[in-house]
Every structure is written in structure tokens, then in C-alpha cells.
Amino acid sequence: MPTPEQAPASPAQPPVATREQVIHDIHGEQRPDDYHWLKTRGKADAGVLGYLNDENAHLDAVMSPLRETQATIYHELLSHVQEDDEQPPIQDGDWLYFTRTLEGQAHPVFLRRPVGGGDEQTLLDVNALKEREELDNVWVYVTRASPDGRYWAYLMDKTGQEVWELRVLDTQTGELAEAPLTGLSGWTLAWHAEGRALLYATEDATQRPDRVWRHVLGQPQSADEALFQEADPTFRVSASLSENGETLLIVSAANMAQEWLALDARDATARPTLILPRERGTEVTLTDGGDHWLALTNAGDAEEFKLVRLPKQGAISLQNAAEVLPYTPERYLTGMHLFKEDLLLSGREDGFTRLWVLPRTASPDGQGGYGAARRVDFPEDSYTVRIGGNRVFDTGTARLLYTSLTRPTEHLDLDLNTLDTALVKATPVPNYDPAQHVSEMVWATAPDGERVPVSVVRRRDTALPAPTLLYGYGSYGIPVDPAFSMSRLPLLDRGWVWAIAHIRGGSERGRRWYDAGRLAYKMNTFTDFVAAGEHLREAGLATELVAMGRSAGGLLMGAAVNLRPELWKAAFVGVPFVDVLSTMLDASIPLTTGEYDEWGNPNEPQAYAVMRAYSPYDNLKAGVYPHLFVSTGLNDPRVAYWEPAKYVARLRTLREPGSGVLVLKTNMGAGHGGSSGRYDALNEAAEEYAFALAAVNGELQGE
């Protein structure tokens, strides 16, 4: 740790962005925007690139005295990585599929081996692919084997713009079966049962997935058959194969509604038929139960969702569906995976993740029935458990993922009959002793009296109060559950506390927790986070507070800094959604129309007023600000580079003497998720931690 005698760094003079006056006029308000040009000129413009490069140069000047600390932290992080490692294999058909990482190699290798034993087969070495095609970055997230195992398909992004191409490997020849399909959406890839046709999705001009297609291997992409097209700009389409392998399900989903269609997976000429039409405010997750449909839904005022069964014959209505697991406000149901003899449900109780198993039985009406739900229990009080990768329908074992703040992820096999678990593999974390760490849950009180849980982890020998990093997200109902992260260890080893604020807008305390932090109630998200920070200080846990969030969590950072700039020593504002009004008023850019149910539609005066009250860019004002590390990706399609760039440019004109250092980092070859290689990711984390340490230790000089 640097000594107090070290002189503060002297960063180079920060860049000053050109100002071009633009006035946005809507709902009787004139909203000035001197940096609108950073959006309208586009990322290829010389002036835009010049400004972003100047900001990167300023970052380098600020970080130059800290690079040695960054390098030290990087090597510490690397010391906790088992570089030569394998993920536990997942059975799919007659094969076991897995990935392997190798020392010195930044990307995984995808492999398989026969279930009955035999030689392994390399399907894709992403490192070799990156080198062969001379790519700066490459992402492979979605892979699917054909049911007979002959073909192995994967979706690949080469720019970070989340525009994907589909490649299909012929496992018998080791060569691609055909030319790649291009311009695809990133999350739809499903095979017909006969293994010669598959479904994929494409996007409209706003990168909204709006069409599902069927492709027959060997035919040109231009000959592919459109199965479904969604005209409503607030809905997004995707397709998947049901667990029993008999049905391909197409869903068109908005934030608060879904419409479901189905087609026979065994018929490569089948057309989809409507199962459940959309109904605003009614949400449904559907799967094929064989002689019935099985659905999780909030229909009938079941706010935290219930499980129902729907007949395949005759009229289908959620209102008179047979209940399998009735609604109770104490249990929030979030997902399911169906096996031949059992149903595995996921959900939440008491703020934590839970799992239940329901045996499948025969029922008097001849339809498939379900027995009583049995909860799967674990020894720890605070933990996170999720349904893992399961590709076999006829099995009595389910793969789970289990972790806690002090316990690295464990791959478990759950016996669906006895509910016993068996350890398949514990993620190796070299140079880490869980016994040296302790976690707890504390509770902050929000301004309206709501109690907000905050997870805290530290070393047992850390003297309190201590510097504390407070992380938050709080949007889309996405929870930030208590889970282990190796990347926290350099801070914990330096006597820091790491805290996670489980704020409204997430779903940690159920669906009501999400609904209380969106639309007209969005301000609760930000005031909850501030309350969490205040409580950590008042409870004697925290001295200096450093805040961190990404994407919608970056919006959280901007809003929390605007609300209480003096509370934070520093904040990391990652790929941040900070120019809320400009984005949500522009229906031509990705995500906007599909986000109206999350933020509101600012073309409506009431929704505009709500957003206007918290939009970080529009609420900047003259004052003293903490140290701020703002980051973005030039190719980010989710939160465009111009949002953080405009935010930083305006903020530079408003900070008063005594403000901290402000930097903007633009990854010129990546998108929303940052660099694709694991070593680059470690180095980026080390850079942020070096900045945080310097901020807390007084080694950053205000500009």
C-alpha cells in the first residue's frame, strides 16, 4: 500500500470539448444541450474520435503514476486464477460438452467427449480463431449441438456491437458445414429435432429482435423462411426448444407482457400456432408439459407469480387455468426447468434465492399432474443458488450452481428424489482462504421507511470502520445476489469492505421490490442507494465510500452522485445510462421502445417529468464532485458512447474547486461488456482499483 508521504499525482490538463448550442423543446421546457453533437456526428466522425482519444490520453496521464500499483494488483488477481482449468461437462445427447482454459490463453476452448468414454474432440479454439481472423476481440456466448450431435452451432460477435453471425460446424469433417449466416440477433439458436434445420432471429434498424427465421442447412440465407414477425416496437422476439425436445417455442415479449407461439420440433415444415395472446400487464413463462402447457404467471393479481397448468386441447385461458402451485406473497417464482419425472422451480423467499422440486404424477382427469413442492435446503443462511445447464430430459439429477459471498461457485448435482446434493466441482481459487473472510447482512432505512438489505464482506482481521466499496444496480428486476467474486480480493486484502446494496428496482425482496423501483417510483432506487451508504457509515462499517455500478447501475451512480456528491470519495460510472431523456426520446436507437415499461415514455408529459427529475446529465449543476472514473465502449449498442462522453464534457464545465479527478475511458474496440479476453478484463479491474486506492489514500490531485 502506498505510504502517506508519497506526493499526489499531477495529471495533465483535461481536454475541453467543443460546445455547439442545441435546445431541445418539449412539454413547454427548453433543455439546453451543448454536447449533442457527440451523438449526431456519430462514432466515425473525426471530431468525436479526437475528443474520445484526448480523454483517453488524459486518463493515461492520470494513471501514469499509478501503473505500478495497477500492475501489482493485476498480478494479485492473476494469482487467484486457475489458468489451466475446465468447466464440468454438461451432457447433451450422447456427448459431454465442456470448455477448457489454458495458461497464457485469453479465451476458452470448446470441446466434447462421448458419454461412454473415448477421445475428446475440439469444437472451437477461440484463441486460434481470434489469431487466424486477426480480431481485436471476439465473443462466443451461445452454442447449441444438433439433437443427433452431428452439427455444433455457435453465435459469434467480432466487434462488441452485438451483431452476430451464426457458424455451424460439421463435427464429422471438422469444417464449417456452410457459409456463416450474418446480421443475426444474439440470443436465439434452436434446432429442429431432426438436426438439419434451426431457428434464429434477426433485428430491425434499432437492433430490436423482430423476426424469427427457419434455416435449412445448405440453403442460402436468402431462402430462409420467416416464421414470425413482430410489428410492435415495444416487443422483442426469441425462440427456444422445450425441455422435452418436442416443441419449438416462440415468444414475443415486452417488459410487462408476453405472447407465445409453438411449432412441432419434429416437423421441419411446421408453422407456428398461437398458444397465448399478449395481454398488457399479464406475464407468462411457458413450457411444454407433454399433454399440457405449464406456465408461471402473474395473472389474476398473483403479483409474485403462481404455477398453472393449461390444456393443449380446447380453449386456453389463464383466468381458469388449473393451479399447480398457488400464489402466496411470501414466495416469488422466477423460473422453471422440466424433467421427465420432476419439475424444478426457482424463486425467492426472505430476500434469498430458493429452489423447489415437484414430482410429476398422474391426475384423475388424465392430464399430467404434480405433487407437493419440496424446498431444497442448504446449510448456509446467506447463499445464492441457480439452475445450471441441464440438457437431458429423462434424468433424476439436475445440475445446480451454488455460491455465497465467501464461497466460490460450486457445481452441484441435485438428486430430484432425495433432494441430496453431490459436489461435482468447486471453482478453484488459488491463494484464497474462505475462513479468513466473514459476511453479514445489514439493513438501511430508506427515506420512506422501507428497510433496504445490504450484503457486506470483509476479511476477519479488517479493523472497522474501513474504506468501503458499495456496489449497486437496481433495474429491470435483476437482483445482485450475494455471490463470490475473485476480483474483490485485492481490495479485501488491503483492509477494505465490499458491500452490495439490494435496492428497489431489483427483485431481491420479490416482484414488489422491482415494481417499487421503476417508472414513477424510480427515484426510490437512487435514494435507497444513498441510504445504504449513509447506514454503512453510521453503523461503523465504512470510512470513505467508493460507489460502483455499470449500465443501469451507471445511471444509479450518476443519480447518487448528483443527490449526495459529498457522500462519495469516488465513483465508478461504467457504461452508464446517464443521458436518459435524449435516449428515451429517440425511438430510432437500440432498446428505446422496449424500455418504455421500465422508464416510461417521455413523449408523455408525466413520464417526462419523472425522468427529468433524475436524469444524471440533465441534473448536473455547479458544485464540488468526487473523483469519477467513467468508462464506455465505442461499439456499445446498449448505452452508446455519446452518453458518458456528453456527461463528462458537461461535468468538466461545472466542477468547482475541491472537486476530484474526472476521467473518461473509451475502449475503442469493444462494446457494453468491455474487452473479451480474460487477461484484459483483469487488467481493467486492476486499473479501476488502482484509481480507487489512490482516491482514498489522497494520491489523486483535483483538476
C-alpha positions in Angstrom: 0.0 0.0 0.0 1.4 3.5 -0.9 2.8 5.4 2.1 1.2 8.8 3.2 4.5 10.6 2.3 4.0 10.0 -1.4 3.3 13.1 -3.4 0.0 13.4 -5.2 -0.1 12.7 -8.9 -0.1 15.8 -11.2 -2.4 14.9 -14.1 -2.2 16.6 -17.4 -4.7 19.3 -18.2 -8.0 17.6 -19.2 -9.5 18.1 -22.6 -12.2 20.7 -23.2 -15.0 19.5 -25.6 -16.3 21.9 -28.3 -19.7 23.4 -27.4 -22.4 23.7 -30.0 -25.6 25.1 -28.7 -28.7 22.9 -29.2 -32.0 23.5 -27.4 -34.4 20.6 -27.0 -38.0 21.9 -26.8 -40.7 19.6 -25.4 -43.6 19.8 -23.0 -43.0 23.5 -22.6 -39.4 23.1 -21.4 -36.3 24.2 -23.3 -33.5 21.9 -22.4 -30.0 23.1 -23.4 -27.6 20.5 -24.7 -24.2 21.9 -25.8 -22.7 18.4 -26.4 -25.5 16.9 -28.6 -23.0 16.9 -31.5 -21.2 13.9 -29.9 -24.3 11.9 -30.7 -25.4 13.4 -34.0 -22.0 13.3 -35.7 -21.5 9.6 -35.0 -18.6 7.5 -33.8 -16.7 7.7 -37.1 -16.5 11.5 -37.1 -13.0 12.8 -36.7 -14.1 15.4 -34.1 -15.8 12.7 -32.0 -12.9 10.4 -32.2 -10.5 13.2 -31.5 -12.3 14.1 -28.3 -12.5 10.5 -27.1 -8.8 9.9 -27.9 -7.9 13.1 -26.0 -9.9 11.8 -23.0 -8.0 8.5 -23.2 -4.7 10.4 -23.3 -5.8 12.3 -20.1 -6.7 9.0 -18.5 -3.2 7.8 -19.3 -1.7 10.9 -17.8 -3.7 10.5 -14.6 -2.9 6.8 -14.3 0.8 7.0 -15.2 2.0 7.3 -11.6 -0.4 4.5 -10.7 0.6 2.0 -13.3 3.0 0.2 -10.9 0.1 -0.2 -8.4 -2.1 -1.4 -11.2 0.5 -4.0 -12.3 0.8 -5.2 -8.7 -3.0 -5.6 -8.4 -3.1 -7.3 -11.8 -0.6 -9.9 -10.7 -2.6 -10.4 -7.4 -5.7 -11.0 -9.4 -3.9 -13.4 -11.7 -2.6 -15.3 -8.7 -6.2 -16.1 -7.8 -6.9 -17.6 -11.3 -6.6 -21.3 -12.0 -5.3 -20.6 -15.5 -5.4 -24.3 -16.6 -9.0 -25.3 -15.8 -12.1 -27.0 -17.1 -15.8 -26.4 -16.5 -17.7 -29.5 -15.5 -19.2 -31.2 -18.6 -22.9 -30.9 -19.5 -24.4 -33.9 -21.2 -26.4 -33.3 -24.4 -27.4 -36.4 -26.2 -24.5 -38.9 -26.5 -21.9 -36.3 -25.7 -20.4 -34.4 -22.8 -19.7 -30.7 -23.7 -17.3 -28.5 -21.8 -14.8 -25.7 -22.0 -11.2 -25.5 -21.1 -8.9 -22.6 -20.4 -5.1 -22.8 -20.8 -2.3 -20.9 -19.2 -1.5 -17.8 -21.2 -4.6 -18.1 -23.4 -7.2 -15.4 -23.1 -10.2 -17.3 -24.4 -11.8 -20.7 -23.8 -11.6 -23.8 -25.9 -14.9 -25.6 -26.6 -14.7 -29.4 -26.5 -16.7 -32.6 -26.2 -16.2 -36.3 -25.5 -18.5 -39.3 -25.7 -20.7 -40.1 -22.7 -19.5 -43.7 -22.7 -15.8 -42.7 -22.8 -13.4 -42.0 -25.6 -11.3 -39.3 -27.1 -12.2 -35.7 -26.7 -12.9 -33.6 -29.8 -12.1 -29.9 -30.1 -15.0 -28.0 -31.5 -13.7 -24.4 -31.3 -10.5 -22.9 -30.0 -11.4 -19.2 -29.7 -7.8 -18.2 -29.3 -6.9 -19.7 -32.6 -9.9 -18.2 -34.3 -9.0 -14.7 -33.0 -5.5 -15.1 -34.3 -6.5 -16.6 -37.6 -9.0 -13.9 -38.4 -6.9 -11.1 -36.9 -9.7 -10.0 -34.5 -9.2 -7.4 -31.7 -12.0 -9.0 -29.7 -14.3 -12.0 -30.1 -17.3 -13.2 -28.1 -18.9 -16.6 -28.3 -21.8 -16.9 -25.9 -24.5 -19.2 -27.3 -23.7 -22.7 -28.6 -26.1 -25.5 -29.5 -25.5 -29.0 -30.7 -27.9 -30.6 -33.1 -30.0 -33.3 -31.4 -28.1 -36.1 -33.2 -24.7 -34.5 -32.3 -23.6 -34.2 -36.0 -23.6 -30.4 -36.0 -22.5 -27.8 -33.5 -23.7 -24.3 -34.0 -22.5 -21.1 -32.3 -23.1 -17.4 -32.4 -20.1 -15.0 -32.6 -19.7 -11.3 -32.3 -16.4 -9.8 -33.6 -16.9 -6.1 -32.7 -18.8 -5.8 -29.5 -21.7 -4.2 -31.4 -23.8 -7.3 -30.6 -24.4 -8.0 -34.3 -23.8 -11.8 -34.5 -23.0 -14.3 -37.2 -24.0 -18.0 -37.0 -21.5 -20.7 -37.8 -22.3 -24.4 -38.0 -19.5 -26.9 -37.5 -19.8 -30.3 -39.2 -18.3 -32.4 -36.4 -17.5 -35.3 -38.8 -15.3 -33.3 -41.1 -14.1 -30.6 -38.7 -15.1 -27.9 -41.2 -17.9 -25.4 -41.3 -21.0 -27.0 -42.8 -21.8 -23.9 -44.8 -21.0 -20.2 -45.1 -21.8 -18.2 -41.9 -25.2 -16.5 -41.6 -24.7 -12.8 -40.8 -26.7 -10.0 -39.2 -28.3 -12.1 -36.5 -29.6 -11.4 -33.0 -27.5 -12.8 -30.3 -29.8 -15.0 -28.1 -31.9 -17.2 -30.4 -30.5 -20.5 -31.6 -32.7 -23.6 -31.5 -32.6 -26.8 -33.6 -35.4 -28.8 -35.0 -35.4 -32.4 -33.7 -34.1 -33.9 -37.0 -31.0 -31.8 -36.8 -30.9 -30.3 -40.3 -32.9 -27.1 -39.6 -32.6 -24.5 -37.0 -34.3 -21.2 -35.8 -32.6 -17.9 -35.4 -33.7 -14.2 -35.1 -32.8 -11.0 -36.8 -33.2 -7.4 -35.8 -34.7 -4.2 -37.2 -32.8 -0.9 -37.6 -32.9 -0.3 -33.9 -31.4 -3.7 -33.0 -34.7 -4.9 -31.8 -35.1 -8.7 -32.5 -38.2 -8.6 -34.6 -38.2 -11.8 -36.8 -37.7 -15.5 -36.3 -36.5 -17.5 -39.2 -36.0 -21.1 -40.1 -32.8 -22.1 -41.8 -32.2 -25.5 -43.5 -28.6 -26.4 -43.7 -27.1 -26.0 -47.1 -29.6 -23.5 -48.4 -28.6 -19.8 -48.8 -29.7 -17.4 -46.1 -31.8 -15.5 -48.7 -34.0 -18.6 -49.0 -34.7 -18.9 -45.2 -38.3 -18.9 -44.1 -39.7 -16.2 -41.9 -41.8 -17.8 -39.2 -42.8 -14.8 -37.2 -42.5 -11.0 -37.4 -43.3 -8.6 -34.6 -44.5 -5.2 -35.7 -45.0 -3.6 -32.2 -41.8 -1.7 -31.5 -42.1 -2.4 -27.8 -41.9 -6.2 -28.2 -38.8 -8.4 -28.9 -38.8 -11.9 -30.2 -36.8 -15.1 -29.4 -37.2 -18.8 -29.8 -36.1 -21.9 -27.8 -36.6 -25.6 -27.7 -38.7 -27.0 -24.9 -37.0 -29.3 -22.4 -38.7 -32.4 -23.8 -37.4 -31.7 -27.3 -40.9 -31.8 -28.8 -41.8 -28.2 -29.3 -40.1 -25.0 -30.5 -41.5 -22.1 -28.6 -41.5 -18.6 -30.0 -42.1 -15.7 -27.6 -42.7 -12.1 -28.3 -42.0 -10.2 -25.1 -42.3 -6.7 -23.7 -41.3 -5.9 -20.2 -44.8 -6.5 -18.9 -46.4 -8.9 -21.4 -45.6 -12.0 -23.5 -47.2 -13.7 -26.4 -46.4 -17.4 -27.0 -46.5 -19.5 -30.2 -45.4 -23.1 -30.8 -44.5 -25.4 -33.6 -43.7 -29.1 -33.8 -39.9 -29.5 -33.4 -40.2 -32.9 -35.2 -41.6 -31.3 -38.4 -39.1 -29.0 -40.2 -42.0 -27.6 -42.3 -44.3 -26.8 -39.4 -45.7 -23.3 -39.0 -46.2 -21.7 -35.6 -49.6 -21.6 -33.9 -50.7 -19.1 -31.3 -50.9 -20.5 -27.7 -51.4 -17.5 -25.5 -52.0 -14.0 -26.9 -50.4 -10.9 -25.3 -52.2 -9.0 -22.6 -50.5 -5.9 -21.2 -49.7 -6.4 -17.5 -50.0 -10.2 -17.7 -46.7 -12.0 -17.8 -46.2 -15.7 -18.7 -43.2 -18.0 -18.8 -44.3 -21.2 -20.7 -43.0 -24.6 -21.4 -44.3 -27.9 -22.9 -45.5 -30.4 -20.3 -46.3 -33.1 -22.9 -50.1 -33.3 -22.7 -50.4 -29.8 -21.2 -48.7 -26.4 -21.1 -47.0 -25.3 -17.9 -46.9 -21.7 -17.0 -45.5 -19.2 -14.5 -47.8 -16.2 -14.5 -48.9 -13.2 -12.5 -52.5 -13.5 -13.9 -55.3 -12.8 -11.5 -53.4 -10.5 -9.2 -50.7 -13.1 -8.5 -48.1 -10.3 -8.1 -45.3 -12.8 -7.0 -46.4 -15.3 -9.6 -48.0 -18.7 -9.5 -47.6 -22.0 -11.4 -50.5 -23.2 -13.5 -51.3 -25.9 -16.0 -53.1 -25.3 -19.3 -54.8 -27.9 -21.5 -53.5 -28.4 -25.0 -57.0 -29.1 -26.3 -59.8 -26.6 -26.4 -59.9 -23.1 -25.2 -56.9 -21.8 -23.2 -57.4 -19.2 -20.6 -55.1 -18.1 -17.8 -58.1 -17.0 -15.8 -59.4 -20.5 -15.4 -56.1 -22.4 -15.5 -55.6 -25.2 -13.0 -53.3 -24.2 -10.2 -50.2 -26.3 -9.6 -48.6 -24.1 -7.0 -50.9 -21.3 -5.8 -49.8 -17.7 -5.3 -48.5 -16.6 -2.0 -47.0 -13.2 -1.3 -44.1 -14.7 0.6 -42.8 -16.7 -2.4 -41.7 -15.1 -5.7 -41.4 -17.6 -8.5 -38.9 -16.7 -11.2 -38.1 -19.8 -13.4 -38.5 -23.5 -14.0 -36.9 -26.4 -15.7 -38.9 -29.5 -16.6 -37.7 -33.1 -16.4 -39.5 -36.3 -17.4 -40.4 -37.1 -13.8 -39.9 -33.9 -11.9 -40.2 -30.1 -12.1 -37.5 -27.9 -10.7 -38.7 -24.4 -9.7 -36.6 -21.3 -8.9 -37.7 -18.3 -6.9 -37.1 -16.2 -3.8 -38.1 -16.2 -0.2 -36.9 -13.9 2.6 -34.8 -12.0 0.1 -32.7 -15.0 -1.0 -32.8 -17.5 -3.9 -34.6 -20.8 -3.4 -35.4 -24.0 -5.3 -38.3 -26.4 -5.1 -38.9 -29.8 -6.6 -42.3 -31.1 -7.6 -42.7 -34.7 -8.7 -44.8 -35.3 -11.8 -47.8 -37.6 -11.2 -50.9 -38.9 -13.0 -54.1 -36.9 -12.2 -57.7 -38.0 -12.2 -58.6 -36.0 -15.4 -55.9 -37.9 -17.4 -53.7 -34.8 -17.6 -50.2 -34.8 -16.2 -50.2 -33.7 -12.5 -47.7 -32.5 -10.0 -47.2 -33.4 -6.3 -46.3 -31.2 -3.4 -43.5 -28.7 -3.7 -40.4 -29.6 -1.6 -37.8 -26.9 -0.9 -34.2 -27.7 -1.4 -32.3 -26.6 1.7 -28.7 -25.7 2.2 -26.6 -25.2 5.3 -25.7 -21.5 5.0 -28.0 -18.7 5.9 -27.0 -16.4 3.1 -26.4 -18.0 -0.3 -27.2 -17.9 -4.0 -28.4 -21.0 -5.9 -29.4 -21.2 -9.5 -30.5 -23.9 -12.0 -27.4 -24.7 -14.1 -27.0 -26.3 -17.5 -29.4 -29.2 -18.0 -29.8 -30.8 -21.4 -31.1 -34.3 -20.5 -34.9 -34.7 -20.1 -35.0 -38.2 -18.8 -32.9 -38.0 -15.7 -33.3 -37.9 -12.0 -30.4 -35.4 -11.5 -30.3 -31.7 -12.0 -27.2 -29.5 -12.2 -27.1 -26.5 -9.9 -24.7 -23.6 -9.3 -24.2 -22.6 -5.6 -22.2 -19.7 -4.1 -22.1 -17.2 -1.3 -20.1 -14.0 -0.6 -17.2 -16.1 0.8 -17.7 -19.4 -1.1 -16.6 -19.7 -4.7 -19.1 -21.2 -7.1 -19.8 -24.9 -6.7 -21.3 -27.1 -9.4 -23.7 -29.5 -7.7 -25.8 -32.4 -8.8 -29.2 -32.5 -7.1 -31.0 -35.8 -6.7 -34.5 -34.9 -7.6 -35.9 -37.7 -5.5 -34.0 -37.4 -2.2 -33.0 -33.7 -2.6 -29.5 -34.6 -1.7 -26.7 -32.7 -3.5 -23.3 -34.0 -4.6 -20.4 -31.8 -5.4 -19.3 -32.0 -9.0 -16.6 -29.3 -8.8 -15.8 -26.4 -6.7 -14.3 -23.5 -8.6 -10.6 -23.4 -7.7 -9.4 -20.0 -6.4 -5.6 -20.2 -5.6 -4.3 -18.2 -2.6 -7.7 -17.8 -1.1 -8.9 -19.0 2.3 -12.6 -18.6 3.0 -12.1 -19.0 6.7 -10.3 -15.6 6.7 -13.4 -13.8 5.4 -16.7 -13.0 7.0 -20.0 -11.8 5.5 -23.2 -10.4 7.0 -26.4 -8.6 6.1 -27.2 -5.2 7.5 -30.3 -3.1 7.0 -30.5 0.5 5.9 -33.6 2.6 6.3 -34.8 4.5 3.2 -36.4 8.0 3.4 -39.9 6.4 3.1 -39.2 4.0 5.9 -38.5 0.9 3.8 -35.8 -1.4 5.0 -33.1 -2.0 2.4 -30.8 -5.0 2.8 -27.0 -4.5 2.3 -24.7 -7.5 1.9 -21.2 -6.9 3.4 -18.0 -9.0 3.1 -14.5 -8.4 4.5 -11.5 -10.1 6.0 -11.9 -11.2 9.6 -8.8 -9.1 10.6 -10.1 -5.9 9.0 -10.3 -3.1 11.5 -13.6 -1.2 11.3 -14.6 1.3 10.1 -12.7 0.8 6.8 -12.7 2.1 3.3 -15.8 0.6 1.6 -16.8 0.0 -2.0 -20.6 0.0 -2.3 -21.9 -1.7 -5.5 -25.4 -1.3 -6.9 -27.6 -1.9 -9.9 -31.4 -1.7 -9.2 -33.2 -2.0 -12.5 -35.2 -4.5 -14.7 -35.9 -6.6 -11.7 -32.4 -8.0 -11.9 -31.1 -9.0 -8.4 -27.5 -8.6 -7.3 -27.3 -11.7 -5.1 -24.7 -12.5 -2.6 -22.1 -14.4 -4.6 -18.3 -14.8 -4.5 -16.1 -12.8 -6.8 -12.4 -13.3 -7.0 -11.9 -9.8 -8.3 -12.8 -8.3 -4.9 -9.8 -9.9 -3.2 -7.2 -7.2 -3.8 -9.3 -4.7 -2.0 -10.3 -7.0 0.8 -6.7 -7.9 1.3 -5.9 -4.2 1.7 -8.4 -3.8 4.5 -11.4 -2.7 2.6 -15.1 -3.7 3.0 -17.1 -4.7 -0.1 -20.9 -4.0 0.1 -23.8 -4.7 -2.2 -26.9 -2.5 -1.8 -30.0 -4.6 -2.7 -32.1 -1.6 -3.7 -35.5 -1.3 -5.2 -35.7 -1.8 -8.9 -34.1 -5.2 -8.5 -36.1 -8.1 -7.2 -34.1 -9.2 -4.2 -37.2 -8.9 -2.0 -39.7 -10.1 -4.6 -41.6 -8.6 -7.5 -42.9 -5.8 -5.4 -39.3 -4.7 -4.9 -38.9 -4.3 -8.6 -42.2 -2.5 -9.1 -41.3 -0.1 -6.3 -38.2 1.0 -8.2 -39.4 1.6 -11.8 -41.5 4.1 -13.8 -42.9 6.7 -11.4 -41.1 5.1 -8.4 -37.7 5.1 -10.0 -36.3 7.7 -7.5 -36.5 5.0 -4.8 -33.6 3.2 -6.5 -31.3 6.2 -6.0 -32.4 7.2 -2.5 -32.1 3.5 -1.4 -28.5 3.5 -2.5 -27.7 6.8 -0.7 -29.4 5.4 2.4 -27.2 2.3 2.2 -24.1 4.4 2.0 -25.2 6.5 4.9 -26.0 3.5 7.0 -22.6 1.9 6.4 -21.0 5.0 7.9 -23.4 5.3 10.8 -23.1 1.6 11.7 -19.3 2.0 12.0 -18.5 -0.2 8.9 -17.3 2.5 6.5 -15.0 5.4 6.5 -14.5 6.6 2.9 -17.2 5.4 0.5 -16.5 4.5 -3.1 -19.5 3.7 -5.3 -19.6 1.4 -8.3 -22.2 0.5 -10.9 -22.4 -0.4 -14.6 -25.1 0.2 -17.3 -28.3 0.9 -15.5 -26.0 0.8 -12.4 -24.1 3.6 -14.1 -27.4 5.6 -14.1 -27.5 4.8 -10.4 -24.0 6.2 -10.0 -24.8 9.4 -11.8 -28.0 10.0 -9.9 -26.5 9.1 -6.5 -23.6 11.5 -7.1 -26.0 14.3 -8.1 -28.0 13.7 -4.9 -25.2 13.5 -2.5 -21.8 14.3 -4.1 -20.2 14.8 -0.7 -21.0 11.3 0.5 -18.7 9.6 -2.0 -14.9 9.8 -2.1 -15.0 8.3 -5.7 -17.5 6.7 -8.0 -17.0 4.3 -11.0 -19.6 5.1 -13.6 -19.5 2.2 -16.0 -21.1 2.2 -19.5 -23.6 4.5 -17.9 -27.2 5.2 -19.0 -26.8 8.9 -17.9 -28.5 10.8 -20.8 -31.9 9.4 -20.1 -34.1 11.9 -21.8 -32.1 12.1 -25.1 -32.1 8.3 -25.3 -35.7 7.7 -24.4 -36.9 10.4 -26.7 -35.1 8.8 -29.7 -37.1 5.8 -30.9 -34.5 5.1 -33.6 -31.8 3.8 -31.4 -31.4 0.4 -29.8 -33.5 -0.5 -26.7 -35.6 2.6 -26.5 -39.0 1.4 -27.4 -38.7 -1.8 -25.5 -37.8 0.2 -22.4 -41.0 2.2 -22.0 -42.3 -0.2 -19.4 -39.1 0.2 -17.4 -38.6 4.0 -17.5 -41.7 5.4 -19.1 -42.3 7.1 -22.4 -41.0 10.7 -22.1 -43.2 11.8 -25.0 -45.9 11.7 -22.3 -45.6 14.8 -20.0 -45.9 12.9 -16.7 -43.2 10.3 -17.6 -41.0 13.1 -18.9 -41.3 14.9 -15.6 -40.3 11.8 -13.7 -37.2 11.2 -15.8 -36.3 14.9 -15.9 -36.1 14.8 -12.1 -33.3 12.1 -12.0 -31.6 12.0 -15.5 -27.9 12.5 -14.4 -26.9 14.5 -17.5 -29.8 16.9 -17.1 -29.4 17.4 -13.4 -25.7 18.3 -13.3 -25.1 21.6 -11.7 -22.1 23.7 -10.4 -20.6 22.1 -7.3 -17.9 20.0 -5.8 -17.8 16.5 -7.2 -15.9 13.4 -6.0 -13.3 11.5 -8.1 -15.1 10.0 -11.1 -13.9 7.2 -13.3 -16.3 7.0 -16.3 -16.0 4.2 -18.9 -17.6 3.3 -22.2 -17.1 1.2 -25.3 -17.1 2.8 -28.7 -19.1 0.0 -30.2 -21.6 -0.3 -27.3 -25.2 -0.8 -28.8 -26.9 -0.7 -25.4 -25.6 2.5 -23.9 -24.0 4.5 -26.7 -20.6 6.1 -26.2 -22.1 9.5 -26.5 -24.0 9.3 -23.2 -20.9 9.1 -21.0 -19.0 11.4 -23.3 -21.6 14.1 -23.1 -21.8 13.6 -19.3 -18.1 14.0 -18.8 -17.9 17.0 -21.2 -20.7 18.9 -19.4 -19.4 17.9 -15.9 -15.9 19.4 -16.8 -17.6 22.8 -17.1 -19.4 22.6 -13.7 -17.0 21.2 -11.2 -15.9 23.7 -8.7 -12.5 23.9 -6.8 -12.1 21.0 -4.5 -13.6 18.5 -6.9 -11.8 15.2 -7.6 -10.2 13.9 -10.7 -12.5 13.2 -13.6 -11.5 10.7 -16.3 -13.3 9.1 -19.3 -12.1 5.8 -20.6 -13.3 4.6 -24.1 -12.5 1.1 -25.1 -12.1 1.7 -28.9 -12.6 -1.9 -29.9 -15.3 -3.2 -27.6 -18.9 -2.7 -26.6 -21.1 -2.9 -23.5 -19.2 -5.8 -21.8 -15.6 -4.4 -22.2 -12.8 -6.5 -23.6 -13.4 -10.1 -24.4 -10.2 -11.7 -23.2 -9.9 -12.7 -19.5 -6.5 -11.1 -19.0 -7.7 -7.8 -20.4 -10.6 -7.9 -18.1 -8.3 -8.5 -15.1 -6.2 -5.5 -16.2 -9.2 -3.3 -16.5 -10.3 -4.2 -13.0 -6.7 -3.6 -11.7 -6.8 -0.1 -13.3 -10.0 0.8 -11.5 -8.8 -0.5 -8.2 -5.5 1.5 -8.5 -7.7 4.6 -9.1 -9.8 3.8 -6.1 -6.8 3.3 -3.8 -5.3 6.5 -5.0 -8.5 8.3 -4.4 -8.9 7.1 -0.8 -5.2 7.5 0.0 -5.1 11.1 -1.2 -2.8 10.4 -4.2 -5.1 11.9 -6.8 -4.9 15.7 -7.2 -8.0 17.6 -8.2 -8.1 19.2 -11.5 
